[in-house]
């Protein structure tokens, strides 16, 4: 195998408080005319910035042709920044990357799609961006449509698509238009379980049968273990560990379990900051199977936001599926109004029937239950010790979830 990606001493610095905008020349000229002094200040640095933040620093790794590389780490570790640099969306501050082949990226829902164009037109647009000829795209077109499952809406402008439809078509385009390098960020969480399974199978085929290279970012450790032979762990913008996926995932999950910390994050699309997620506050965070679990989510908003849905997702570390999922629409069809200032949303599970094992807690926000924003945040540990075995049903020791049940026989 030959090296297809080289990353050498890569770094990305942001000035805190500065927005990274990409403007057309027309916009630049208009800004100069409308506010020449403000434009001059931005160029010469009058007033300065409140500080610098290195999203990535001294990152080095290589990827071989046909390899599937997992990239894991907590929120804010630098994963998305790394993929944006590799996708040539944003430039690095230091270092260099060498890419030997065309890159197809699926970073966010709808990335690379023009909202006013139809699904059909966007397929051809994306193919042209990848440097493919019309005949090459036509050869793959039917396979793309079949895989996406949205044939009925193919001639509808994509601005009317749901998030799930966006992801279906975007993944189908990225996987079938034959880029040598396929970059996948945590977007498959928006699709249903059946489509996620279909995508994982396609990524395996792309790497093993077609010899293409895949970079896969996910908080779903089961999917990472299944798909990736090698992974890198990012922490604080630096590569903390690189190696066989099982070993790297264990390092990551064990580290998260021991830290037991939550890093606040902003959902920029809604202008809200999730400041805390608290589990069983009254009992000091202690969690036990078959006991109540109370999840409090503290959210600060810059302004009122109507019709927000809040979602909780539990998935097991060793599986690629969801163990339990609930949102505010499942009870009383309730949408939340996030008001300006501080808000606390609470989910109470009366009988927490997850059994021994290691679980990821996922948290999501949605707008009008159409646009979704997902974050996998916390690692929960449930270990059935010898002292607990007598207190638990025997079947719970060998399962992820316990359901109250009984047996009977009639002769």
C-alpha positions in Angstrom: 0.0 0.0 0.0 1.1 3.6 -0.6 0.6 6.6 1.6 -2.3 8.7 0.4 -2.5 11.3 3.3 0.4 12.9 5.1 -0.2 15.4 7.9 2.9 17.1 9.2 3.1 19.5 12.2 -0.5 20.7 11.5 -1.9 23.5 13.6 -4.9 25.7 13.5 -5.2 28.9 15.6 -8.3 31.0 16.1 -8.5 34.5 17.6 -11.2 34.3 20.3 -14.1 36.5 19.4 -13.1 36.6 15.7 -15.5 35.1 13.2 -14.0 33.2 10.3 -16.0 34.5 7.4 -15.4 33.7 3.7 -16.6 36.7 1.7 -16.9 37.4 -2.0 -15.0 40.4 -3.4 -18.3 42.2 -3.8 -18.9 41.9 0.0 -15.4 43.1 0.9 -15.8 46.2 -1.3 -19.3 46.9 0.2 -17.9 46.6 3.8 -15.1 49.1 2.9 -17.6 51.6 1.5 -20.1 51.3 4.3 -17.7 51.3 7.2 -14.1 52.1 6.2 -12.8 52.6 9.8 -14.2 49.3 11.0 -12.6 47.6 8.0 -9.3 49.3 8.7 -9.4 48.3 12.4 -9.9 44.6 11.4 -6.9 44.8 9.1 -4.4 46.6 11.4 -5.6 44.9 14.6 -6.8 48.1 16.4 -8.4 46.9 19.7 -6.8 43.5 19.3 -8.4 40.2 20.4 -9.1 38.8 23.8 -6.8 35.8 23.2 -5.7 33.0 21.0 -7.0 29.5 20.8 -5.2 26.6 19.2 -7.9 24.1 18.0 -5.1 21.9 16.6 -1.4 21.9 17.4 1.5 19.7 16.2 -0.7 17.0 14.7 1.2 14.3 12.7 -0.1 11.1 11.1 -0.2 9.2 7.8 -3.0 7.2 6.2 -2.4 4.4 3.7 -4.5 3.8 0.6 -7.5 1.6 1.4 -7.2 2.2 5.1 -10.2 3.1 7.3 -8.9 5.5 10.0 -11.1 6.3 13.1 -10.7 9.8 14.7 -12.2 10.0 18.2 -12.2 12.4 21.1 -14.4 14.5 23.3 -16.4 17.5 22.0 -13.9 20.3 21.4 -10.9 18.0 20.9 -10.4 19.3 17.3 -11.9 16.5 15.2 -14.2 18.7 13.1 -11.4 21.3 12.6 -9.1 18.6 11.4 -11.6 17.3 8.8 -12.4 20.8 7.6 -8.7 21.4 6.9 -8.4 18.0 5.1 -11.4 18.9 3.1 -9.9 22.3 2.2 -12.7 24.2 3.8 -10.4 26.1 6.1 -6.6 26.6 5.8 -4.1 25.5 8.5 -2.2 28.0 10.5 1.0 25.9 10.6 2.2 22.7 9.0 1.1 21.0 5.8 -1.0 18.2 4.5 -0.5 16.1 1.4 -3.5 14.5 -0.3 -2.9 12.1 -3.2 -6.4 11.9 -4.7 -9.8 13.5 -4.9 -11.6 14.1 -1.6 -15.3 13.6 -0.9 -16.6 15.0 2.4 -19.7 14.6 4.4 -19.2 16.9 7.3 -22.6 18.4 8.1 -26.1 17.9 6.9 -26.4 19.5 3.5 -22.7 20.3 3.1 -22.0 21.0 -0.6 -25.6 21.2 -1.6 -27.2 24.3 -3.1 -30.6 24.7 -1.5 -32.3 26.1 -4.5 -31.3 23.2 -6.8 -33.1 19.9 -6.9 -31.7 16.6 -5.6 -31.0 15.6 -9.2 -29.1 18.8 -10.0 -27.1 18.6 -6.8 -25.9 15.1 -7.7 -24.4 16.5 -11.0 -23.1 19.6 -9.2 -21.2 17.5 -6.6 -19.8 15.2 -9.3 -18.5 18.2 -11.2 -16.9 19.6 -8.1 -15.1 16.3 -7.7 -13.8 16.6 -11.3 -16.0 13.9 -12.8 -17.4 14.1 -16.3 -21.1 14.0 -17.1 -20.9 10.4 -18.4 -19.1 9.2 -15.3 -21.9 10.7 -13.1 -24.7 9.3 -15.3 -23.1 5.9 -14.9 -23.5 6.1 -11.1 -26.7 8.0 -11.0 -29.2 5.1 -10.7 -27.1 3.5 -7.9 -27.1 6.9 -6.0 -30.8 7.3 -6.3 -31.5 3.6 -5.3 -29.2 3.9 -2.2 -30.6 7.2 -1.0 -34.2 5.9 -1.3 -35.6 9.4 -2.1 -36.4 8.9 -5.8 -39.9 10.4 -5.2 -38.3 13.7 -4.2 -35.5 13.8 -6.6 -36.8 16.8 -8.6 -37.7 18.8 -5.4 -35.4 21.6 -4.3 -33.3 20.3 -1.4 -34.2 23.2 0.8 -37.5 21.4 1.3 -35.7 18.1 2.4 -35.8 16.9 6.0 -32.4 16.3 7.7 -32.8 12.6 7.1 -33.3 13.1 3.4 -30.3 15.4 3.2 -28.1 12.8 4.8 -29.4 10.0 2.6 -28.7 11.8 -0.6 -25.4 13.4 0.6 -24.0 10.1 1.8 -25.1 8.3 -1.4 -23.4 11.0 -3.5 -20.2 11.0 -1.5 -19.9 7.2 -1.5 -20.8 6.5 -5.1 -19.0 9.3 -7.0 -15.6 7.5 -6.3 -13.4 10.0 -4.6 -10.1 8.3 -3.6 -10.5 9.7 0.0 -13.9 9.7 1.7 -14.3 11.9 4.9 -17.3 11.2 7.2 -18.0 13.3 10.3 -20.7 12.5 12.9 -23.7 13.0 10.6 -25.1 9.5 10.5 -26.7 10.1 13.8 -29.5 11.9 12.0 -30.4 8.8 9.9 -32.5 5.9 11.2 -30.9 2.7 12.5 -31.5 0.8 9.2 -29.9 3.6 7.1 -26.9 3.8 9.6 -26.3 0.1 9.2 -26.6 0.5 5.4 -24.0 3.3 5.4 -21.5 1.3 7.6 -21.8 -1.6 5.2 -21.2 0.7 2.2 -18.1 2.2 3.9 -16.7 -1.3 4.4 -17.2 -2.0 0.8 -15.7 1.3 -0.3 -12.5 0.5 1.6 -12.2 -3.3 1.1 -13.5 -3.8 -2.4 -12.8 -0.5 -4.0 -9.5 0.2 -2.2 -10.5 3.8 -1.3 -9.5 5.5 1.9 -12.0 6.5 4.6 -11.6 8.9 7.6 -14.4 8.3 10.0 -15.3 10.5 13.0 -17.9 9.2 15.4 -18.8 9.0 19.1 -20.3 5.6 18.4 -17.5 3.4 19.7 -19.2 0.2 18.4 -19.2 1.6 14.9 -15.6 2.8 15.1 -14.5 -0.7 16.4 -16.4 -2.5 13.6 -15.2 -0.3 10.8 -11.7 1.0 11.6 -8.6 -1.0 12.0 -6.6 1.9 13.3 -7.6 5.1 15.1 -6.2 8.3 16.6 -7.3 9.9 19.8 -7.4 13.7 19.8 -7.3 15.6 23.1 -7.0 19.3 23.4 -6.1 19.6 19.7 -3.2 17.2 19.9 -2.8 13.5 19.1 -2.8 11.7 22.5 -2.7 8.2 21.1 -2.5 6.4 17.8 -2.8 2.6 17.2 -5.1 -0.4 17.0 -8.7 0.7 17.4 -9.6 -1.5 20.3 -6.7 -0.2 22.4 -7.3 3.5 21.5 -11.0 3.2 22.2 -10.3 1.6 25.6 -7.9 4.5 26.4 -10.6 7.0 25.5 -13.5 5.4 27.3 -11.5 4.7 30.5 -10.2 8.3 30.5 -13.7 9.7 30.1 -15.0 7.5 32.9 -12.3 8.5 35.3 -12.6 12.3 34.5 -16.4 12.3 34.9 -16.5 15.9 33.7 -18.7 17.8 31.3 -17.5 20.5 28.9 -20.1 23.2 28.0 -20.7 23.6 24.3 -22.7 26.0 22.1 -25.3 25.0 19.6 -24.5 27.9 17.3 -27.4 27.3 15.0 -29.8 28.0 17.9 -27.7 30.6 19.8 -27.9 28.5 22.9 -25.2 27.3 25.3 -25.5 23.9 27.1 -23.8 24.7 30.4 -24.4 21.5 32.4 -25.8 18.0 32.2 -26.3 16.6 35.7 -27.2 13.0 36.5 -29.0 12.2 39.7 -28.1 15.5 41.4 -29.7 14.6 44.7 -27.6 11.5 45.1 -24.3 13.1 44.1 -24.3 11.5 40.6 -24.6 7.9 41.8 -26.2 5.7 39.1 -27.5 2.2 39.7 -29.4 -0.2 37.5 -33.1 -0.6 38.4 -33.2 2.7 40.2 -34.5 6.1 39.1 -32.3 8.2 36.9 -32.8 12.0 36.7 -31.1 13.9 33.9 -31.0 17.7 34.3 -29.9 19.8 31.3 -29.1 23.5 31.8 -29.3 25.7 28.8 -28.6 29.4 28.4 -30.1 31.2 25.4 -29.3 34.5 23.8 -32.9 35.0 22.9 -36.2 33.1 23.0 -36.3 30.0 20.8 -39.7 28.5 19.9 -40.5 24.8 19.3 -37.3 23.2 20.4 -37.2 19.4 20.9 -34.9 17.9 23.5 -33.7 14.3 23.0 -31.8 11.8 25.1 -30.1 8.7 23.5 -28.3 5.8 25.2 -26.0 3.5 23.2 -23.8 0.6 24.3 -20.1 0.9 23.7 -19.8 -2.5 22.0 -22.8 -2.1 19.7 -23.5 0.3 16.8 -27.2 0.6 17.7 -29.3 2.7 20.1 -30.3 1.0 23.3 -32.9 3.6 24.4 -34.1 6.9 22.9 -36.6 9.5 24.0 -37.5 13.1 23.2 -40.0 15.7 24.4 -42.3 14.8 21.5 -42.8 11.2 22.8 -44.7 12.5 25.9 -47.6 14.9 25.4 -46.2 15.9 22.0 -44.3 18.6 23.9 -42.1 21.2 22.2 -39.9 23.3 24.6 -39.8 27.0 24.5 -36.2 28.0 25.4 -36.4 31.5 26.9 -33.7 34.1 27.0 -31.4 33.5 29.9 -31.2 30.3 32.0 -33.4 27.2 31.4 -33.4 23.7 33.0 -34.9 20.7 31.2 -35.4 17.5 33.2 -35.9 13.9 32.1 -36.9 11.5 34.8 -36.6 7.7 34.1 -38.5 5.9 36.9 -36.8 2.6 36.5 -33.4 2.7 34.8 -33.3 -0.9 33.4 -29.9 -0.7 31.7 -27.7 -3.6 33.0 -24.0 -4.0 33.3 -21.8 -2.5 30.7 -20.5 0.8 29.4 -22.9 3.3 27.8 -22.7 6.6 25.9 -25.3 9.2 26.7 -26.2 11.2 23.7 -28.0 14.5 23.8 -29.8 16.3 20.9 -31.7 19.4 20.2 -34.1 19.9 17.3 -35.9 22.8 15.8 -39.5 22.1 14.8 -38.5 18.4 15.0 -37.0 18.9 11.5 -33.4 20.1 11.9 -31.4 18.1 14.4 -28.1 18.8 16.3 -26.6 15.8 18.1 -23.9 15.6 20.7 -22.6 12.5 22.4 -21.4 13.7 25.8 -21.0 11.4 28.7 -19.7 8.0 29.5 -21.7 6.0 32.0 -20.4 2.8 33.7 -22.5 0.0 35.1 -20.5 -2.9 36.4 -22.4 -5.8 38.0 -20.2 -6.8 41.0 -20.5 -10.0 42.9 -22.3 -8.2 45.7 -25.0 -7.1 43.3 -25.6 -10.4 41.5 -28.0 -11.6 44.2 -30.0 -8.4 44.0 -30.5 -8.5 40.2 -32.5 -10.9 38.0 -30.2 -13.5 36.5 -31.1 -12.5 33.0 -29.9 -9.0 33.7 -26.3 -10.1 34.1 -26.2 -11.2 30.4 -28.2 -8.4 28.8 -27.9 -4.7 28.1 -31.5 -4.0 29.0 -33.8 -5.8 31.4 -37.6 -5.9 30.8 -40.0 -6.9 33.5 -41.5 -10.3 32.5 -42.7 -13.6 33.7 -42.9 -17.2 32.5 -45.7 -19.8 32.7 -46.5 -23.2 31.3 -49.8 -24.9 30.6 -50.0 -28.7 30.1 
